[in-house]
């Protein structure tokens, strides 16, 4: 499993979990592509965002209407088809986080509740969606975990990375043991 999180999400994870901290979207995407080509299929991506409720949210889907997508340009045939289906790319293991749809905006720090309402999403993010699309292009699955700040307050809770990794492993084990409907 590869975990990609912002540099400020300091955490110690089990030795068999690779963690990459603080990269930009292009760097993160390339790291994911390398891992996919090496056979990795499961990823946890942590990002900052904003929502009405704060706390943490595991993405169930996304809306991305702004900017150029990370899959634009020449196709990486070694990773997957030109226009991959991204349905079902999100792992959403049970945990003490909310679940919902995230919307990608240019800068979540400048977003407003009206944008969230217009998009009909539970949280707004500026990162993470592109990384999830690269995972989906390569046939992988991703848990996109968002630390949601409120519109007028900062969420300084420590990210539940160890619990998220454990929950993902449990769900992956159920999946690989024949319980595909569990994912």
Buried (B, 14 or more C-beta within 10 A) or exposed (E): BBBBBBEEBEBEBEEEBBBBBEBEBEEBBEBBBEBBEEEBBBBBBBBBBBBEEBBBBBBBBBBBEBBEEBBEEEEBEEBBEEEBEBEEBBBBBEBEBBBBBBBBBEEBEEBEEEBBEEBEBBBBBBBBBBBBBBBBBBEBBBBBBBBBBEEEEEBEEEBBBBBBBBBBBBBBEBBEEEEEEEB
